[in-house]
Amino acid sequence: MWALGLVAAIVLVPMYATPTARQLPAMAGAIAGVDVVEPPQRWLGDYIAPGDIAAIGAWLERPPARKADAFVISTDMLAYGGLDASRVLDGVSTAEAIERLDALVRLRAARPNAWIAAFGTIMRLEPTAVAPVGAARTYWAGAQPPTWQYIWEYAQLHDPPLRSEQPHAKQLRALIGETTLAEYLQARARDRTADLEALRLVANGTIDRLVIGQDDAGPVGLHVKDVRALRRAVATLHISDRAAIEPGADELGIVLVARSMAREIGWTPHVAVRYSTPDGAATQDPLEFAPVHVTIDALVRRAGGVRDDRRPDLSFYVRVPNTTPAQDNRLLDALEAEVADGRRVALVDLTFLTSSYAAQAAFVRRLIAVGIAGKLEAYAGWNTTANSTGIALGEAIAAGVGRRTGRYDAPMHAAFMLDRYIDDYLYHCIVRPRIDAELAAHGVTAHWYLARRVWQETDAHVRADLLPMARELLRQIYPQYRAAQLDVSLPWPRTFEIESAIRLVATSGS
């Protein structure tokens, strides 16, 4: 175990360079006083350029990475150069993908006593989408509009298509083109084979823990066959205690970093899960293949915790769609009461699943009004159930580890919370809809990939709109801190996410 006061490092190889995958796990580590060491960002690639696999593999064999006692590594980054790169063939054969996973074998040989966790994904149904501008003009044909929409629609049919679906499937195949569809299907088959190889690395002891998440796919589609094959392999290899197949993707890095920290201090977090409606557990996220309770309970286990609704270390509240005003009142009362009692409370808001952000924004304003927005242990909303739950669990467990080791960093915890409110509330509920509407009014409808000039102009617009609101939000929920640094940007040429740069210091007299 880590001694109190000892800074220990965790090596993280993210699945790509987005803030969720790269920035949040490091911030969670900082809350607990733990250094999360990552490869240089320039090696992680971007939206259409894969990461530098050779450089990352060599980095794992050198200090400081090689000296760490815990590793959390994306198999998608090792095999293909990242999550987006895993969705295209791009000249990477099945044999090459499997060979690249040998970096884990070499790591195990060099560090036989280290704890090595890995995470991968089952390829989502929707291809990475681009627009025919700039460098993306020469990107894979299946990523270009409208072909990516046709592929996504085809992939959501039953496999094989039902009789009633067959005419539509035939029409979609013709629209996609046999060559492009074959490339898409080959990439799916390659990724499945590489995931099976990762399971075998669990069976032979190379990997201690493995999670393979199903990226953005509902209950029906081409992915179902992949999920079944991987689950059969888990059963056949007798590794169900060390490997799991479940919904999710972007949150897996922070979840396994949190598990690593809790494991090292011998703490099993006890988590109560409380839904805003009596039937809330049965809510179905359209981008996941199981009801939300399956996803949430699985992530509690993946983070090293156990469900305990009677004597929890953390009360994890889940606000689901169609929560009535009366139920909202009871939820707010419960949150206030637990905070007043000094209990650790987290909130995940899934009301975005109705495709409306108004309810989420209204509830955040109520949290602010009653004075508990800055007293929660974690908050997340807007994204998929797995993403939001994993982020909130990772943050809350990191804070719990920090308090138990005496290394808790309160300003960093506040910075993480502020980041979530800025992103999930201010940006996605208020600013992004406005920005997207303005882009559309100027004829830019492909918000998922912007031309460089449009990206730069949009980035400046987001900053101008968002920063004043962010500063006011800080004043409202964390008056004990001031911002030594507070900035936002669009890290990639799309409006899908922002990246915050936040450093808080105590105000005089606080």
N, C-alpha and C positions, 0 to 999 in steps of 0.2 A: 504493500500500500504506500501511497504518497504520505510522507510525514507532513505534519502541519507546518506551513510556512515554506514548503519546498515547491518550487515551480517545476512542473513536469510538462513535457511537450507531447503533442499528438500530431502525427503527420497526416495531412489530408490531401488526397488527390481528387479534386472536384470533378463532377461529370461535365461541366463546362464553366464558362467564365461569368455567368449571370450572378447578380448580387445574392440571390437566394442560395445558389450552390456554392459560391466562393466566399462571399462576405459574411453572411449570417453565422456560419459555423465558427469562424474566427472571432466574431463578436461574442458568441455564446461562451467560447473558451475564455475570453477576457473577463466576462462576468465572474467566472469561477477562479480567475487568476492563473489560468492554464494557457500556455502558448500553443496555438494551433498553427503548425508550420505547413505552408503550401508552396508548390512550385511557383516560379515567377509568372505573373499573369500573362506575359507575352507568349508563354508556351501553351496556354490553354485554348488558343484559337478564338474564333468569333462565330458570328451567325453562319457564315458560309465557308470559313476556312478552318480546317481541322487543327487540333493541337499538335504540338511537336512531341510525338510519342517517343522518339529516340532520346530527346533531351530529358524528358520526364523519367524514362527508364534509367538513364545514367544518374540522374539526380537522386533517385531512390537508393543508389548504391554508394552515395557519398555523404559525409557529414554536411549539415546536421541531421538530415533525414535518417541516415543509417543508424544514428545513435538513439533514436526514439524507442520507447517501449510499447507504443501503441500506434497502429496504422489504420486509417480508414480510406479505402481506395476504390475509385470508380473503375469498374471493368470496362465501361463504355469508353472512358478516356484512354485506357491502356490499349484496347483492341482497335479502336477506330479513330481516336482523336477527339472524342466527346459525344454528347447526346445527339446533337444535330447531325454530326458526321455518321452516327450509327444508322441513320435513316436512308442513306444512299450507298450505292456500291462503291463508287469513287475508286475503283481499282483495287479494293481490299478484298482479297479472297477469303474463304472460310479458313483455309490453312494458315494464312497470314494472321488473321484475327486470333486464332488459337495460339499460334506461336508467340504472339505478343503478350499473351497472358503468362508466359514463362517468366516474366518479370516478377511475378508473385512467387514462383518457385525459387528464383534466385534470392529474393528477399527472405523467404523462410530459411533457406540454407545459411544465409548470413546472420539471421536473427532467430535462432531456433526457439527462444523463450519469449519472444515478443507476442503481443496480442494483435492479430491481423484480422480486420474486418473488411469486407468488400461489399459493394452494392452495384447492381446492374439493372437494366430495364428490359422489359419485353416491348418491342417496337410498337409505338402507338399507331393508330389507324391513319391519322392525317399526316401526310408528308410535311416536312418543313416547307413553308410557303415563302416565295420571294416575288418580286416584281421585276419585269424586264428593264431594269435600270442599272447603270454602273457595272460593277463587277458581277452582279447577279445575272446579267444578260446571258452569260455562258454557263450558268449553273444548270444542274440536271433538269431535263425536260419535265419530269414529273413534279417538280417544285414550281413550275411556271403556271400562271393562271391561263385558262380555267382548268388545266389538266389536274392540278392538285385537288380541286374540288371534286372532279369526277372520280379520282382514286379514292378519296375519303368516302364518297357516297358508295362506291363499290365495296369498299372494305367493311362497311357497316351492315352489309347484307349477311344472311346466314351462309355458312360454309359447310356443304355446298348450298347454293341459293335454293330457296323453296320454289316449288312449281310456280307460285304466283309471282316470284321475284325474277324468274328466268328471262322474260322478255326485257326487263329493265337492265338486268346484268349484261345481256348481250349488247344492248344499246350503249351501256357505259364502257364495255370493253372496246367497242369500235371508236368511241370518242377518245379514250385514253391512248389507244394504239398498242398492238401486241408487244412491240419491243419495250416500250416504257413500262407496261404492266408487268412484263417478265422481269425487268430490272427491280421493280418494287418487290415482287414476290421473292426474288433471289436474295434481296437484302434481308427480308423477314426470315427466310430459311437460314441464312448465314448467322444472323443474330441469335436465333434459337439454338443453333449448334454450339455457338460460343457460350451461351448461357448454360447449356448442358455440361460443357467442359468446366465452367466455373463450379458447378455442383460437384463434379468429380474432384476438383481441388479441395473442396470441403471434406469429401469422403477420405482423401488420403492425408488430411491433416495440414495441408498448405494454408488453408483459410480457416480461421476459427469461427467466424460468423459471416453469413452471406444473406443478403436480402435482395431479391429480384422483384422490382416493382413493375406493375403493369402501367405503362404511361398512357394517360388519356384515352380510355376506351370503355364503352358501356358494357352491358350484359350480352350483347350480340355482335358478332363480327369475326373477322379473320383471326383475331388474337385468341379466341376461345380455344382453338386447337393448340396454340403455343402454351397457354396456361395449363391445359390438361397434361401436355407432354412433360412440362417441367415439374408439375406436382407428382406425376407418376415417378419421375426420376428421383425426387426427394424420398418417396416411399420406398422405392427399390433399393436405393443406396443407404437407407436407414439413417437419415441425417435430419429428421424433422426437428430435432432439438438444436440444430445448428444452422439450418437454412429455412427460408420462408419465401413463398410466392404470394404477393398481395398487391392491392392497388397502390399507386404512388410513383413518384420519381424524384422531383427536385428536393423534397424534404429529407431524403434518406441520408445525406451527408451529415446534417445537423443532428438527426436522430441518433446516428451511430457515434458521433462525437460525444453527445450527451451520455450515451450508454457507456462509452469508454471511461468518462470521468467518474460516473457513479460506480462503475465496477472497481475502479482503482481505490476507492475509499470504502468499498464493501457495503455500499448503500443500495437497497432495493426500494425505489420510490413507490409508495402506495398511493394510488390515484383513484378518486371517486369520479364517476362520469354522470353528469346530471343534464338532462335534456329539457328544453323549454316547453315541450308539449308531451303529453302522455305517450304518444306514438312516435315521438321524434326519432327514436333509434332506428325506425324502419324507413326513414327518408332515403331516397335513392338519388345519389349524385349521378347525373347523366354521363359524366366522364369517368365513371368507375363501375366495375362489374359486380359490386356487392353493396348492400345497404350500408349506411354510414356507421352503424354500430360495429360492423365487421372490421371496417377500416380503422376506426378509432381504437378498438380493443387490441387489434394487431399492433398498432403503433405504440401503445403503452408497453406491450411485451417487447417490441423491438428496441425500445429505449431502456430496457432493463427493468421496467416496472411491473407491478401487478395491480389488477383491479381490486379496490377495497372501498366499498361505498359506506362502510361504517366508521373506520378510523383512518382516514386518509392523511397523507402528507400534503396532498394537493387536491383541491376540489376543481374539477375541470368541467366548466359549464359549456353547453353547446346550444346555441340559438339557431333553430331550424326554420325553414320557410313555413309560412302560414301560422306563425305564432300570433295569437290574438292580443289585442291591447291589454286585456286582463292578465293573460299569461306573461306578457312583457312586464307588467307591474310586479307580478310575483317574482319573476326572474331578477328584476332590479332590487327588490326588497331582499332577496336571498343573498345577492352579491354584497349589498351594503352590510347585512348582518354578519356575514362571514369576515368581511374586511374589518368591521368594528371589533370582532372577537380576536383579531390578530391572526386569522388563518390565511393560508396561502391559496389564492384563487386565480384561476385562469379562465379566459373567455374566448371561445371561437365562434364567430358569427358566420353561418352558412346561408343567410337569407338571400345572398346573391344568386343562389341556385334558381330563383324565380326570374332571373335576368333583370332584376330591378335593384338598384343600389340605394334607393330612397330609404328603405327600412333600416339598412345597416347604418347609414349616415345619421338617421334620426336617433338610433339607440346610442351611438357614440356621443352625440350631443347630450343625451340624458346622463351618460356616465360622467361627462365633464361637469354637468350642472350639479350633480349630487356630490361631486368631489372625490370620486373613486377611480377615475380613469388612470391616474398616476399611481394608484395604490395596488393595482392588480399585479399578479406575478407574471402574467403573459397575456397578450392579446394578438389575435390574427383574424383576418376575414378575407373576403373577396375571392381567394384562389380555391382550388379544388379541396375537398374534404381532407384528403391525405396531406396536401401541401400545407394547408392552414393548421391542421392538427399537429403535424410533425414540427413545424416551426414553433408553435406555442409550447409543446412539450419540451423541445430542446432548450428553449429559453428558460422555462420554469425549472427544469432539472439542473441546468447550469447554475442558476441562482441558489438552488438547494445545496449543491456541491460546495459552492463558495462559502455559504454560511457554515457548513459543517467543517470546513477546513480552516476557517478564519481568513480566507482570502477573497471574500465577497467584495466586488467592486460596484458600489451603489451608483456612481455616475455612469458607468458603462451600462448597467442594467437600465437606467433611465434613457440612455442613448438608444439602446435596442428598442425599448418601448416606443420612444418618439419616432424612430425609424418606421415601426409598424403602423403607427397612427398616420404618419405622413403618407406612407405608401398605400395602405389598405383603405384608409378613410379619405384623406384630403385628395390624393391623386386619383385613385380609381373611382371614388364616388362623386367627386366634384370636378376636378380639373380635366381628367382624361376624356370624359364624355364631351366636354366643351371643345377640347383640342381636336378630337376626332371629327366633330361636327364642322369645325372651321376648316380642317383639311378637306373634308368632303365638299364643302361649299366652293373650294378652289380647285375642284376636280381631282383631288388625291384621295382615292378610296382604298388603296392598298396600304393600310396603316401598319401592316406587318413587315413591310420593307420599303424604306424611304430613300429617295435619291439623296446624295450627300448634301446638296444645298438645302433641300427641304428638311433633312435631318437637323442640320445646323440651325436653321431658322426655328424649327419646332422646339429644339432643345432650349434656345434662348427664350422662347415664349413660355415653355413649361417653367423655367426658372423664375421668370418675371411674375407669373401667376402664383406659383406655389410657395416661394420663399416667404413673402409677407404672411401668408396663412400659417406656415410652419412656425415662424417666430411667435405669432400670437398663440398658437397651440402650446408651444413651450411655456409661455408665460402663464397660461391657464392651468396646465396640469403639473408642471414642475417649477413652481416659483422659486424653489430653493436653488435652482441652477441657472446659469447663463451660458450662452453658446460661445465657446472659444472658436468653434468652427461649425458652420451649418450651411451646407450647399446641397443641391440636387442636380441630377443630369439624366439624360437618356443615354445609357451606356452602349446600346446597340441601335441601328437605324430602324427603329420601330417604336410604337407608343405603348407596347405591352408592359414594360416595366421601367421603373426609375432606379437610380442608385443614389443613396444619401451619403454624405460625409458629415459626421456629427462628432463633436467633442464637447462635452459639458464639464463645467467647473462650478464649484459651489459659489453662490453669491455671498457677499460680505455679510456676516452676521448669521448665516444659516448653519 
